[in-house]
């Protein structure tokens, strides 16, 4: 069970809303998501952490030489190696 | 799977992941801190008339630019069954299939970095460099490892339930 309440994506404002909108646009394209995923909603309690990690996500997962598939393959394998169930 | 990888591709990805993780554990257990470790737990076989070793030497000449058999394989050569079954698995798991062989090596490096397997980092990065990857490519792999270590830590620390499902 999640140890904190997740931020309601429909209730956020300002910088957090701006980032959630960008996250959803991205996740809709990549995963067919219909809502901001839980991992980003958990960060919504700290807009500074949310913004820092979103900026790193854009830098590391959306830019570079590799294709989106190549990056996701590595990401999935790393998550398995880290025993992450999410 | 949204990116076009089917169940076969996912299974191949898990094969690369578990194999690399196991190899990193094996290398660490043998106290291999790099390709040129001076004092491993078990001394390598210096000279062996073995078809598998010859096969690895031929592969090494192509993949690493030298017929020298990597240290880990020379240590496993003390047990021919261990050597052959592991080498056969390596070639099967890392061969092109639903996923490209080069992508599999990049995944392997990501796993080796993630589990801090120094020997496998050196081994896999040497293969990738020989295949044409440069510093920027290796840094791109590290960037994914770095970022997903962040996301994995957050999701495990907060016990976030997954809400991303495969396409139906």
gemmi code that builds the backbone of each chain (N, CA, C; Angstrom):
import gemmi

chains = {
    "A": [
        ("UNK", (0.848, -1.202, 0.000), (0.000, 0.000, 0.000), (0.875, 1.241, 0.000)),
        ("UNK", (0.482, 2.217, -0.779), (1.228, 3.459, -0.866), (1.329, 4.125, 0.508)),
        ("UNK", (2.536, 4.581, 0.850), (2.765, 5.114, 2.195), (2.344, 6.578, 2.343)),
        ("UNK", (2.052, 7.246, 1.231), (1.553, 8.621, 1.319), (0.331, 8.762, 0.416)),
        ("UNK", (-0.455, 9.786, 0.684), (-1.565, 10.076, -0.223), (-0.985, 10.684, -1.504)),
        ("UNK", (-1.488, 10.229, -2.631), (-1.019, 10.782, -3.900), (-1.739, 12.102, -4.176)),
        ("UNK", (-1.005, 13.008, -4.790), (-1.588, 14.305, -5.123), (-2.696, 14.118, -6.156)),
        ("UNK", (-3.809, 14.801, -5.966), (-4.907, 14.787, -6.934), (-4.500, 15.678, -8.110)),
        ("UNK", (-4.293, 15.068, -9.256), (-3.787, 15.821, -10.408), (-4.767, 16.887, -10.877)),
        ("UNK", (-6.035, 16.690, -10.559), (-7.042, 17.672, -10.989), (-7.092, 18.888, -10.071)),
        ("UNK", (-6.421, 18.800, -8.940), (-6.533, 19.877, -7.946), (-5.280, 20.746, -7.861)),
        ("UNK", (-4.267, 20.426, -8.644), (-3.008, 21.174, -8.516), (-3.055, 22.455, -9.344)),
        ("UNK", (-2.176, 23.373, -8.986), (-2.116, 24.658, -9.683), (-0.660, 25.042, -9.912)),
        ("UNK", (-0.465, 26.102, -10.664), (0.866, 26.687, -10.819), (1.864, 25.762, -11.479)),
        ("UNK", (3.077, 25.758, -10.908), (4.179, 24.983, -11.509), (3.859, 23.495, -11.542)),
        ("UNK", (3.236, 23.005, -10.460), (2.915, 21.575, -10.405), (1.935, 21.206, -11.530)),
        ("UNK", (0.926, 22.033, -11.748), (-0.028, 21.759, -12.823), (0.671, 21.788, -14.188)),
        ("UNK", (1.553, 22.761, -14.343), (2.288, 22.892, -15.608), (3.085, 21.614, -15.901)),
        ("UNK", (3.739, 21.084, -14.853), (4.551, 19.874, -15.040), (3.653, 18.655, -15.222)),
        ("UNK", (2.604, 18.553, -14.448), (1.674, 17.421, -14.613), (1.099, 17.388, -16.040)),
        ("UNK", (0.772, 18.557, -16.579), (0.258, 18.607, -17.955), (1.303, 18.084, -18.943)),
        ("UNK", (2.561, 18.486, -18.719), (3.645, 18.026, -19.610), (3.869, 16.527, -19.450)),
        ("UNK", (3.803, 16.041, -18.202), (3.971, 14.610, -17.938), (2.874, 13.811, -18.646)),
        ("UNK", (1.640, 14.281, -18.514), (0.523, 13.542, -19.123), (0.635, 13.529, -20.644)),
        ("UNK", (1.022, 14.645, -21.218), (1.212, 14.690, -22.676), (2.238, 13.646, -23.100)),
        ("UNK", (3.318, 13.574, -22.337), (4.387, 12.620, -22.640), (3.904, 11.174, -22.434)),
        ("UNK", (3.276, 10.915, -21.311), (2.865, 9.544, -20.993), (1.722, 9.067, -21.891)),
        ("UNK", (0.900, 9.980, -22.326), (-0.169, 9.610, -23.265), (0.466, 9.124, -24.567)),
        ("UNK", (1.512, 9.818, -24.990), (2.193, 9.469, -26.238), (2.945, 8.150, -26.111)),
        ("UNK", (3.645, 7.968, -25.005), (4.514, 6.796, -24.858), (3.752, 5.566, -24.372)),
        ("UNK", (2.897, 5.736, -23.353), (2.229, 4.591, -22.728), (0.736, 4.521, -23.018)),
        ("UNK", (0.195, 5.521, -23.689), (-1.245, 5.567, -23.874), (-1.959, 5.898, -22.577)),
        ("UNK", (-1.255, 6.569, -21.674), (-1.822, 6.876, -20.348), (-3.010, 7.836, -20.462)),
        ("UNK", (-3.956, 7.677, -19.539), (-5.121, 8.564, -19.527), (-5.076, 9.523, -18.336)),
        ("UNK", (-4.099, 9.306, -17.451), (-3.947, 10.176, -16.279), (-2.469, 10.214, -15.897)),
        ("UNK", (-2.103, 11.241, -15.148), (-0.711, 11.337, -14.676), (-0.414, 10.108, -13.818)),
        ("UNK", (0.708, 9.453, -14.101), (1.004, 8.201, -13.394), (1.356, 8.461, -11.928)),
        ("UNK", (1.190, 7.410, -11.139), (1.355, 7.528, -9.682), (2.749, 7.997, -9.276)),
        ("UNK", (3.769, 7.574, -10.019), (5.127, 7.949, -9.618), (5.301, 9.464, -9.648)),
        ("UNK", (4.670, 10.134, -10.609), (4.768, 11.608, -10.669), (3.827, 12.252, -9.660)),
        ("UNK", (2.686, 11.616, -9.441), (1.751, 12.174, -8.450), (2.361, 12.148, -7.043)),
        ("UNK", (3.185, 11.134, -6.756), (3.791, 11.081, -5.415), (4.782, 12.220, -5.221)),
        ("UNK", (5.403, 12.673, -6.317), (6.369, 13.771, -6.212), (5.675, 15.126, -6.122)),
        ("UNK", (4.377, 15.157, -6.441), (3.653, 16.419, -6.486), (3.590, 17.144, -5.159)),
        ("UNK", (3.872, 16.453, -4.062), (3.883, 17.115, -2.751), (5.054, 18.082, -2.621)),
        ("UNK", (6.079, 17.883, -3.431), (7.233, 18.788, -3.417), (7.465, 19.268, -4.845)),
        ("UNK", (7.043, 20.484, -5.128), (7.181, 20.970, -6.509), (8.644, 21.073, -6.927)),
        ("UNK", (9.529, 21.314, -5.953), (10.960, 21.409, -6.288), (11.502, 20.052, -6.741)),
        ("UNK", (11.122, 18.981, -6.002), (11.558, 17.634, -6.389), (10.927, 17.235, -7.716)),
        ("UNK", (9.636, 17.520, -7.856), (8.930, 17.204, -9.094), (9.604, 17.866, -10.290)),
        ("UNK", (9.886, 19.149, -10.156), (10.483, 19.887, -11.271), (11.895, 19.372, -11.585)),
        ("UNK", (12.670, 19.105, -10.546), (14.047, 18.629, -10.762), (14.041, 17.275, -11.482)),
        ("UNK", (13.164, 16.374, -11.037), (13.141, 15.049, -11.665), (12.504, 15.077, -13.050)),
        ("UNK", (11.534, 15.955, -13.260), (10.947, 16.068, -14.600), (11.991, 16.623, -15.574)),
        ("UNK", (12.751, 17.616, -15.128), (13.799, 18.161, -15.996), (14.843, 17.098, -16.322)),
        ("UNK", (15.176, 16.259, -15.327), (16.135, 15.174, -15.600), (15.516, 14.141, -16.522)),
        ("UNK", (14.242, 13.867, -16.356), (13.577, 12.904, -17.240), (13.621, 13.389, -18.684)),
        ("UNK", (13.341, 14.673, -18.863), (13.385, 15.225, -20.224), (14.801, 15.152, -20.791)),
        ("UNK", (15.790, 15.459, -19.967), (17.181, 15.474, -20.429), (17.696, 14.074, -20.745)),
        ("UNK", (17.310, 13.105, -19.907), (17.916, 11.777, -20.011), (17.067, 10.791, -20.814)),
        ("UNK", (15.751, 10.992, -20.843), (14.863, 10.016, -21.498), (14.269, 10.530, -22.809)),
        ("UNK", (14.397, 11.821, -23.069), (13.753, 12.358, -24.271), (14.734, 12.999, -25.237)),
        ("UNK", (15.992, 13.080, -24.835), (16.987, 13.679, -25.722), (18.168, 12.735, -25.830)),
        ("UNK", (18.860, 12.793, -26.962), (20.055, 11.963, -27.116), (20.005, 11.195, -28.422)),
        ("UNK", (20.918, 10.256, -28.537), (21.042, 9.492, -29.782), (20.136, 8.274, -29.828)),
        ("UNK", (19.810, 7.735, -28.648), (19.071, 6.476, -28.617), (17.601, 6.704, -28.959)),
        ("UNK", (16.974, 5.652, -29.443), (15.531, 5.715, -29.699), (14.786, 5.586, -28.369)),
        ("UNK", (13.513, 6.007, -28.323), (12.728, 5.796, -27.099), (12.705, 4.331, -26.683)),
        ("UNK", (12.608, 3.426, -27.638), (12.600, 1.998, -27.307), (13.916, 1.583, -26.652)),
        ("UNK", (15.040, 2.021, -27.205), (16.335, 1.641, -26.628), (16.451, 2.129, -25.184)),
        ("UNK", (15.980, 3.337, -24.921), (16.051, 3.852, -23.548), (15.110, 3.088, -22.617)),
        ("UNK", (13.924, 2.766, -23.107), (12.961, 2.049, -22.256), (13.435, 0.625, -21.962)),
        ("UNK", (14.125, -0.004, -22.917), (14.673, -1.342, -22.662), (15.658, -1.293, -21.497)),
        ("UNK", (16.551, -0.313, -21.536), (17.536, -0.174, -20.452), (16.819, 0.149, -19.140)),
        ("UNK", (15.844, 1.049, -19.204), (15.121, 1.452, -17.990), (14.407, 0.256, -17.355)),
        ("UNK", (13.787, -0.561, -18.178), (13.070, -1.728, -17.648), (14.043, -2.704, -16.999)),
        ("UNK", (15.160, -2.947, -17.668), (16.157, -3.877, -17.124), (16.731, -3.357, -15.804)),
        ("UNK", (16.998, -2.066, -15.743), (17.520, -1.468, -14.506), (16.493, -1.612, -13.381)),
        ("UNK", (15.233, -1.402, -13.703), (14.185, -1.518, -12.677), (14.076, -2.944, -12.159)),
        ("UNK", (14.244, -3.918, -13.057), (14.241, -5.325, -12.633), (15.461, -5.590, -11.749)),
        ("UNK", (16.622, -5.113, -12.183), (17.854, -5.316, -11.403), (17.735, -4.677, -10.023)),
        ("UNK", (16.999, -3.577, -9.952), (16.796, -2.898, -8.669), (15.645, -3.483, -7.872)),
        ("UNK", (15.039, -4.570, -8.414), (13.905, -5.242, -7.744), (12.764, -4.267, -7.479)),
        ("UNK", (12.525, -3.396, -8.441), (11.450, -2.408, -8.295), (10.181, -2.961, -8.937)),
        ("UNK", (9.117, -3.083, -8.177), (7.885, -3.681, -8.696), (7.005, -2.698, -9.441)),
        ("UNK", (7.271, -1.395, -9.290), (6.425, -0.394, -9.951), (6.470, -0.567, -11.467)),
    ],
    "B": [
        ("UNK", (5.757, -2.356, -23.861), (5.063, -3.023, -24.945), (4.377, -2.021, -25.872)),
        ("UNK", (4.074, -0.830, -25.342), (3.493, 0.206, -26.189), (4.445, 0.619, -27.304)),
        ("UNK", (5.741, 0.381, -27.087), (6.737, 0.783, -28.069), (6.997, -0.313, -29.093)),
        ("UNK", (6.191, -1.343, -29.095), (6.274, -2.337, -30.153), (7.019, -3.602, -29.797)),
        ("UNK", (7.332, -3.805, -28.524), (7.998, -5.046, -28.109), (6.932, -6.019, -27.607)),
        ("UNK", (6.901, -7.209, -28.190), (5.893, -8.195, -27.771), (6.435, -9.080, -26.643)),
        ("UNK", (5.679, -10.121, -26.291), (6.072, -10.993, -25.180), (7.436, -11.640, -25.424)),
        ("UNK", (7.733, -11.958, -26.689), (9.038, -12.555, -26.991), (10.149, -11.558, -26.665)),
        ("UNK", (9.954, -10.305, -27.074), (10.951, -9.278, -26.787), (11.116, -9.044, -25.297)),
        ("UNK", (10.006, -9.017, -24.575), (10.077, -8.821, -23.115), (10.834, -9.983, -22.465)),
        ("UNK", (10.566, -11.202, -22.932), (11.263, -12.369, -22.360), (12.753, -12.312, -22.670)),
        ("UNK", (13.087, -11.887, -23.892), (14.505, -11.725, -24.229), (15.144, -10.663, -23.325)),
        ("UNK", (14.430, -9.583, -23.089), (14.949, -8.515, -22.214), (15.203, -9.046, -20.804)),
        ("UNK", (14.271, -9.842, -20.289), (14.464, -10.416, -18.950), (15.645, -11.391, -18.955)),
        ("UNK", (15.827, -12.102, -20.065), (16.971, -13.020, -20.171), (18.295, -12.275, -20.082)),
        ("UNK", (18.400, -11.179, -20.809), (19.626, -10.362, -20.754), (19.829, -9.834, -19.331)),
        ("UNK", (18.744, -9.410, -18.711), (18.834, -8.817, -17.370), (19.293, -9.841, -16.335)),
        ("UNK", (18.614, -10.984, -16.296), (18.987, -11.979, -15.265), (20.374, -12.560, -15.543)),
        ("UNK", (20.704, -12.757, -16.816), (22.020, -13.318, -17.146), (23.141, -12.356, -16.728)),
        ("UNK", (22.962, -11.091, -17.060), (23.996, -10.109, -16.714), (24.126, -9.961, -15.206)),
        ("UNK", (22.983, -9.962, -14.524), (23.016, -9.847, -13.055), (23.736, -11.045, -12.447)),
        ("UNK", (23.448, -12.243, -12.967), (24.109, -13.447, -12.466), (25.603, -13.414, -12.763)),
        ("UNK", (25.962, -12.963, -13.962), (27.387, -12.881, -14.316), (28.116, -11.868, -13.430)),
        ("UNK", (27.442, -10.772, -13.123), (28.060, -9.766, -12.255), (28.275, -10.331, -10.855)),
        ("UNK", (27.305, -11.107, -10.390), (27.449, -11.749, -9.080), (28.601, -12.739, -9.098)),
        ("UNK", (28.680, -13.529, -10.158), (29.764, -14.511, -10.294), (31.119, -13.820, -10.297)),
        ("UNK", (31.227, -12.758, -11.082), (32.498, -12.031, -11.164), (32.880, -11.435, -9.814)),
        ("UNK", (31.896, -10.870, -9.120), (32.184, -10.290, -7.800), (32.598, -11.372, -6.817)),
        ("UNK", (31.930, -12.532, -6.895), (32.269, -13.640, -6.000), (33.687, -14.141, -6.245)),
        ("UNK", (34.135, -14.008, -7.477), (35.499, -14.422, -7.824), (36.519, -13.310, -7.549)),
        ("UNK", (36.033, -12.215, -6.943), (36.887, -11.058, -6.613), (37.493, -10.424, -7.854)),
        ("UNK", (36.730, -10.468, -8.948), (37.194, -9.838, -10.183), (36.785, -8.370, -10.151)),
        ("UNK", (37.775, -7.494, -10.024), (37.449, -6.069, -9.997), (37.748, -5.394, -11.327)),
        ("UNK", (38.003, -6.193, -12.345), (38.244, -5.660, -13.680), (38.786, -6.750, -14.582)),
        ("UNK", (38.934, -6.426, -15.850), (39.369, -7.433, -16.817), (40.781, -7.936, -16.532)),
        ("UNK", (41.573, -7.129, -15.822), (42.964, -7.511, -15.536), (43.217, -7.754, -14.055)),
        ("UNK", (42.240, -8.305, -13.366), (42.404, -8.560, -11.938), (43.644, -9.415, -11.667)),
        ("UNK", (44.462, -8.960, -10.725), (45.722, -9.656, -10.453), (45.534, -10.908, -9.600)),
        ("UNK", (44.642, -10.835, -8.607), (44.513, -11.947, -7.667), (43.054, -12.358, -7.488)),
        ("UNK", (42.500, -13.053, -8.476), (41.116, -13.527, -8.311), (41.044, -14.629, -7.267)),
        ("UNK", (39.850, -14.909, -6.814), (39.647, -15.956, -5.814), (40.157, -17.299, -6.321)),
        ("UNK", (39.909, -17.560, -7.579), (40.359, -18.813, -8.209), (41.232, -18.435, -9.401)),
        ("UNK", (42.400, -19.012, -9.481), (43.316, -18.673, -10.568), (42.745, -19.157, -11.901)),
        ("UNK", (42.953, -18.399, -12.961), (42.460, -18.835, -14.270), (43.269, -20.009, -14.805)),
        ("UNK", (42.635, -20.791, -15.651), (43.344, -21.856, -16.354), (44.239, -21.195, -17.399)),
        ("UNK", (45.506, -21.479, -17.363), (46.433, -20.790, -18.267), (46.445, -21.383, -19.663)),
        ("UNK", (46.324, -22.682, -19.725), (46.378, -23.330, -21.032), (45.445, -24.528, -21.012)),
        ("UNK", (44.540, -24.555, -21.944), (43.579, -25.649, -21.948), (43.194, -25.995, -23.389)),
        ("UNK", (43.179, -27.279, -23.650), (42.734, -27.741, -24.965), (41.230, -27.983, -24.862)),
        ("UNK", (40.479, -26.994, -25.224), (39.030, -27.063, -25.000), (38.352, -26.362, -26.172)),
        ("UNK", (37.396, -27.056, -26.783), (36.705, -26.480, -27.928), (35.952, -25.215, -27.582)),
        ("UNK", (35.410, -25.154, -26.370), (34.673, -23.958, -25.960), (35.618, -22.772, -25.817)),
        ("UNK", (36.782, -23.024, -25.189), (37.761, -21.941, -25.048), (38.190, -21.446, -26.429)),
        ("UNK", (38.388, -22.369, -27.373), (38.741, -21.955, -28.736), (37.625, -21.111, -29.348)),
        ("UNK", (36.397, -21.513, -29.072), (35.243, -20.765, -29.588), (35.196, -19.358, -28.982)),
        ("UNK", (35.473, -19.280, -27.682), (35.467, -17.971, -27.021), (36.606, -17.104, -27.549)),
        ("UNK", (37.752, -17.727, -27.803), (38.894, -16.972, -28.338), (38.543, -16.379, -29.704)),
        ("UNK", (37.864, -17.162, -30.533), (37.466, -16.657, -31.847), (36.460, -15.521, -31.708)),
        ("UNK", (35.512, -15.686, -30.785), (34.535, -14.613, -30.538), (35.243, -13.365, -30.022)),
        ("UNK", (36.190, -13.567, -29.098), (36.905, -12.446, -28.494), (37.683, -11.651, -29.535)),
        ("UNK", (38.265, -12.373, -30.502), (39.017, -11.683, -31.554), (38.118, -10.712, -32.301)),
        ("UNK", (36.887, -11.108, -32.510), (35.942, -10.248, -33.224), (35.321, -9.191, -32.308)),
        ("UNK", (34.875, -9.612, -31.133), (34.095, -8.711, -30.266), (34.962, -7.789, -29.425)),
        ("UNK", (36.191, -8.228, -29.114), (37.051, -7.440, -28.233), (38.370, -7.046, -28.898)),
        ("UNK", (38.621, -7.574, -30.083), (39.839, -7.206, -30.796), (41.068, -7.953, -30.341)),
        ("UNK", (40.885, -9.036, -29.614), (42.017, -9.838, -29.142), (41.555, -11.270, -28.949)),
        ("UNK", (42.423, -12.209, -29.276), (42.065, -13.611, -29.068), (42.218, -14.033, -27.612)),
        ("UNK", (42.696, -13.127, -26.775), (42.830, -13.451, -25.348), (41.440, -13.734, -24.768)),
        ("UNK", (41.290, -14.873, -24.130), (40.001, -15.245, -23.540), (39.816, -14.469, -22.241)),
        ("UNK", (38.708, -13.741, -22.103), (38.492, -12.959, -20.873), (38.615, -13.819, -19.618)),
        ("UNK", (39.101, -13.171, -18.568), (39.448, -13.835, -17.315), (38.325, -14.718, -16.755)),
        ("UNK", (37.124, -14.213, -16.752), (36.008, -14.966, -16.170), (35.849, -16.328, -16.841)),
        ("UNK", (35.950, -16.341, -18.155), (35.791, -17.613, -18.880), (36.945, -18.559, -18.574)),
        ("UNK", (38.151, -18.010, -18.387), (39.311, -18.872, -18.090), (39.218, -19.466, -16.688)),
        ("UNK", (38.542, -18.767, -15.804), (38.341, -19.339, -14.464), (37.286, -20.442, -14.511)),
        ("UNK", (36.193, -20.187, -15.224), (35.142, -21.209, -15.334), (35.661, -22.466, -16.027)),
        ("UNK", (36.736, -22.334, -16.771), (37.285, -23.477, -17.513), (37.767, -24.597, -16.594)),
        ("UNK", (37.916, -24.335, -15.295), (38.234, -25.422, -14.356), (37.124, -26.471, -14.360)),
        ("UNK", (35.916, -26.058, -14.667), (34.767, -26.969, -14.723), (34.163, -26.876, -16.125)),
        ("UNK", (34.497, -27.804, -17.015), (34.049, -27.709, -18.416), (32.532, -27.621, -18.576)),
        ("UNK", (31.784, -28.275, -17.676), (30.322, -28.225, -17.785), (29.796, -26.832, -17.428)),
        ("UNK", (30.383, -26.261, -16.385), (30.021, -24.892, -15.974), (30.347, -23.923, -17.116)),
        ("UNK", (31.556, -24.058, -17.650), (31.989, -23.185, -18.739), (31.053, -23.300, -19.943)),
        ("UNK", (30.819, -24.520, -20.390), (30.049, -24.689, -21.623), (28.602, -24.221, -21.455)),
        ("UNK", (27.979, -24.589, -20.330), (26.572, -24.201, -20.154), (26.431, -22.683, -20.038)),
        ("UNK", (27.408, -22.035, -19.398), (27.336, -20.577, -19.243), (27.629, -19.867, -20.558)),
        ("UNK", (28.628, -20.358, -21.275), (28.951, -19.751, -22.575), (27.804, -19.938, -23.561)),
        ("UNK", (27.223, -21.130, -23.586), (26.077, -21.373, -24.491), (24.917, -20.437, -24.138)),
        ("UNK", (24.718, -20.232, -22.837), (23.645, -19.315, -22.437), (23.970, -17.888, -22.874)),
        ("UNK", (25.231, -17.493, -22.669), (25.654, -16.141, -23.087), (25.375, -15.911, -24.566)),
        ("UNK", (25.753, -16.868, -25.390), (25.568, -16.664, -26.832), (24.083, -16.679, -27.203)),
        ("UNK", (23.310, -17.521, -26.523), (21.866, -17.574, -26.826), (21.171, -16.294, -26.381)),
        ("UNK", (21.492, -15.845, -25.174), (20.804, -14.683, -24.599), (21.167, -13.394, -25.333)),
        ("UNK", (22.442, -13.282, -25.747), (22.895, -12.022, -26.335), (22.742, -11.967, -27.854)),
        ("UNK", (22.308, -13.058, -28.470), (22.142, -13.074, -29.928), (20.947, -12.220, -30.340)),
        ("UNK", (20.999, -11.741, -31.575), (19.858, -10.985, -32.109), (18.632, -11.871, -32.159)),
        ("UNK", (17.507, -11.301, -31.828), (16.232, -12.020, -31.892), (15.149, -10.991, -32.127)),
        ("UNK", (14.172, -10.939, -31.241), (13.186, -9.863, -31.324), (13.868, -8.524, -31.028)),
        ("UNK", (14.918, -8.577, -30.209), (15.717, -7.381, -29.900), (17.050, -7.472, -30.629)),
        ("UNK", (17.576, -6.341, -31.048), (18.876, -6.303, -31.728), (19.996, -6.646, -30.749)),
        ("UNK", (21.028, -7.314, -31.264), (22.147, -7.725, -30.411), (22.820, -6.508, -29.761)),
        ("UNK", (22.950, -5.438, -30.515), (23.617, -4.253, -29.968), (22.789, -3.638, -28.835)),
        ("UNK", (21.483, -3.614, -29.011), (20.612, -3.101, -27.939), (20.725, -3.973, -26.693)),
        ("UNK", (20.857, -5.286, -26.898), (20.990, -6.185, -25.748), (22.274, -5.885, -24.974)),
        ("UNK", (23.358, -5.603, -25.688), (24.613, -5.271, -25.000), (24.465, -3.969, -24.216)),
        ("UNK", (23.751, -3.015, -24.784), (23.536, -1.760, -24.066), (22.705, -2.014, -22.798)),
        ("UNK", (21.715, -2.865, -22.914), (20.924, -3.237, -21.733), (21.834, -3.897, -20.700)),
        ("UNK", (22.697, -4.805, -21.170), (23.606, -5.507, -20.259), (24.502, -4.515, -19.515)),
        ("UNK", (24.981, -3.500, -20.222), (25.821, -2.507, -19.542), (25.002, -1.750, -18.496)),
        ("UNK", (23.765, -1.426, -18.830), (22.905, -0.748, -17.858), (22.703, -1.587, -16.608)),
        ("UNK", (22.491, -2.865, -16.789), (22.319, -3.766, -15.635), (23.613, -3.847, -14.835)),
        ("UNK", (24.742, -4.003, -15.526), (26.037, -4.089, -14.832), (26.302, -2.826, -14.023)),
        ("UNK", (25.974, -1.666, -14.614), (26.144, -0.406, -13.877), (25.226, -0.375, -12.663)),
        ("UNK", (24.011, -0.841, -12.864), (23.020, -0.773, -11.796), (23.411, -1.627, -10.595)),
        ("UNK", (24.000, -2.791, -10.856), (24.391, -3.677, -9.746), (25.851, -3.444, -9.345)),
        ("UNK", (26.444, -2.408, -9.920), (27.828, -2.013, -9.611), (28.804, -3.162, -9.841)),
        ("UNK", (28.588, -3.872, -10.926), (29.451, -5.003, -11.275), (30.635, -4.549, -12.107)),
        ("UNK", (31.728, -4.218, -11.416), (32.857, -3.597, -12.110), (33.373, -4.441, -13.283)),
        ("UNK", (33.531, -5.734, -13.058), (34.044, -6.588, -14.137), (33.111, -6.548, -15.344)),
        ("UNK", (31.805, -6.705, -15.099), (30.861, -6.727, -16.212), (30.721, -5.356, -16.867)),
        ("UNK", (30.959, -4.289, -16.107), (30.968, -2.951, -16.719), (32.123, -2.865, -17.713)),
        ("UNK", (33.304, -3.310, -17.282), (34.466, -3.253, -18.180), (34.273, -4.177, -19.384)),
        ("UNK", (33.807, -5.391, -19.114), (33.620, -6.406, -20.161), (32.629, -5.916, -21.219)),
        ("UNK", (31.470, -5.448, -20.759), (30.412, -5.062, -21.686), (30.736, -3.755, -22.395)),
        ("UNK", (31.330, -2.814, -21.679), (31.667, -1.543, -22.331), (32.759, -1.746, -23.376)),
        ("UNK", (33.671, -2.694, -23.138), (34.701, -2.983, -24.142), (34.065, -3.543, -25.416)),
        ("UNK", (33.076, -4.404, -25.252), (32.370, -4.952, -26.415), (31.633, -3.843, -27.159)),
        ("UNK", (30.980, -2.964, -26.409), (30.225, -1.877, -27.044), (31.151, -0.908, -27.771)),
        ("UNK", (32.283, -0.574, -27.149), (33.227, 0.336, -27.807), (33.758, -0.283, -29.095)),
        ("UNK", (34.058, -1.566, -29.051), (34.531, -2.265, -30.246), (33.462, -2.232, -31.346)),
        ("UNK", (32.199, -2.226, -30.939), (31.088, -2.202, -31.899), (30.749, -0.788, -32.356)),
        ("UNK", (31.462, 0.205, -31.806), (31.283, 1.563, -32.300), (30.736, 2.575, -31.314)),
        ("UNK", (30.301, 2.145, -30.151), (29.790, 3.103, -29.169), (30.944, 3.944, -28.616)),
        ("UNK", (30.661, 5.208, -28.342), (31.689, 6.092, -27.796), (31.280, 6.584, -26.400)),
        ("UNK", (32.056, 7.521, -25.871), (31.787, 8.015, -24.509), (30.363, 8.550, -24.369)),
        ("UNK", (29.910, 9.245, -25.392), (28.567, 9.839, -25.315), (27.494, 8.749, -25.237)),
        ("UNK", (27.690, 7.658, -25.961), (26.726, 6.550, -25.907), (26.717, 5.914, -24.511)),
        ("UNK", (27.916, 5.687, -23.969), (27.986, 5.069, -22.639), (27.361, 5.987, -21.584)),
        ("UNK", (27.567, 7.302, -21.754), (26.972, 8.249, -20.808), (25.445, 8.263, -20.939)),
        ("UNK", (24.952, 8.020, -22.158), (23.494, 7.980, -22.350), (22.899, 6.776, -21.607)),
        ("UNK", (23.615, 5.666, -21.641), (23.170, 4.481, -20.879), (23.198, 4.803, -19.389)),
        ("UNK", (24.292, 5.397, -18.932), (24.411, 5.743, -17.514), (23.303, 6.706, -17.084)),
        ("UNK", (22.940, 7.630, -17.969), (21.877, 8.574, -17.642), (20.556, 7.869, -17.359)),
        ("UNK", (20.246, 6.837, -18.151), (19.018, 6.073, -17.920), (19.119, 5.314, -16.598)),
        ("UNK", (20.282, 4.722, -16.339), (20.501, 4.000, -15.074), (20.309, 4.956, -13.895)),
        ("UNK", (20.924, 6.109, -13.991), (20.857, 7.128, -12.948), (19.399, 7.531, -12.695)),
        ("UNK", (18.693, 7.889, -13.777), (17.322, 8.385, -13.616), (16.394, 7.298, -13.073)),
        ("UNK", (16.565, 6.074, -13.538), (15.671, 5.017, -13.050), (16.030, 4.551, -11.646)),
        ("UNK", (17.266, 4.769, -11.232), (17.589, 4.525, -9.825), (16.808, 5.507, -8.954)),
        ("UNK", (16.708, 6.734, -9.430), (15.876, 7.729, -8.741), (14.423, 7.288, -8.666)),
        ("UNK", (13.844, 6.953, -9.820), (12.417, 6.605, -9.848), (12.144, 5.316, -9.064)),
        ("UNK", (13.041, 4.335, -9.175), (12.867, 3.075, -8.438), (12.903, 3.328, -6.930)),
        ("UNK", (13.826, 4.192, -6.493), (13.952, 4.489, -5.065), (12.698, 5.175, -4.541)),
        ("UNK", (12.205, 6.134, -5.298), (10.977, 6.820, -4.897), (9.793, 5.854, -4.839)),
        ("UNK", (9.643, 5.044, -5.873), (8.459, 4.181, -5.933), (8.511, 3.093, -4.869)),
        ("UNK", (9.707, 2.581, -4.579), (9.818, 1.572, -3.522), (9.685, 2.219, -2.140)),
        ("UNK", (10.312, 3.367, -1.972), (10.259, 4.051, -0.673), (8.854, 4.454, -0.290)),
        ("UNK", (8.055, 4.807, -1.279), (6.676, 5.240, -1.007), (5.668, 4.148, -1.333)),
        ("UNK", (6.201, 2.968, -1.727), (5.316, 1.825, -2.038), (4.235, 2.222, -3.042)),
        ("UNK", (4.679, 2.879, -4.108), (3.731, 3.330, -5.126), (3.232, 2.137, -5.941)),
        ("UNK", (1.921, 2.041, -6.075), (1.356, 0.939, -6.864), (1.400, 1.305, -8.342)),
        ("UNK", (1.773, 0.311, -9.153), (1.886, 0.565, -10.583), (0.523, 0.816, -11.196)),
        ("UNK", (0.458, 1.828, -12.035), (-0.790, 2.139, -12.728), (-0.563, 2.180, -14.235)),
        ("UNK", (0.574, 1.654, -14.666), (0.861, 1.582, -16.094), (0.662, 0.145, -16.530)),
        ("UNK", (-0.269, -0.078, -17.405), (-0.641, -1.423, -17.820), (-0.255, -1.664, -19.277)),
        ("UNK", (0.037, -2.932, -19.615), (0.303, -3.236, -21.025), (-0.960, -3.044, -21.850)),
        ("UNK", (-0.806, -2.784, -23.146), (-1.997, -2.623, -23.980), (-2.791, -3.916, -24.037)),
        ("UNK", (-4.128, -3.810, -24.041), (-4.968, -5.013, -24.080), (-5.106, -5.514, -25.511)),
    ],
}
model = gemmi.Model(1)
for chain_id, residues in chains.items():
    chain = gemmi.Chain(chain_id)
    for i, (resn, *xyz) in enumerate(residues, 1):
        res = gemmi.Residue()
        res.name, res.seqid = resn, gemmi.SeqId(i, " ")
        for name, pos in zip(("N", "CA", "C"), xyz):
            atom = gemmi.Atom()
            atom.name, atom.element = name, gemmi.Element(name[0])
            atom.pos, atom.b_iso = gemmi.Position(*pos), 0.0
            res.add_atom(atom)
        chain.add_residue(res)
    model.add_chain(chain)
structure = gemmi.Structure()
structure.add_model(model)
structure.setup_entities()
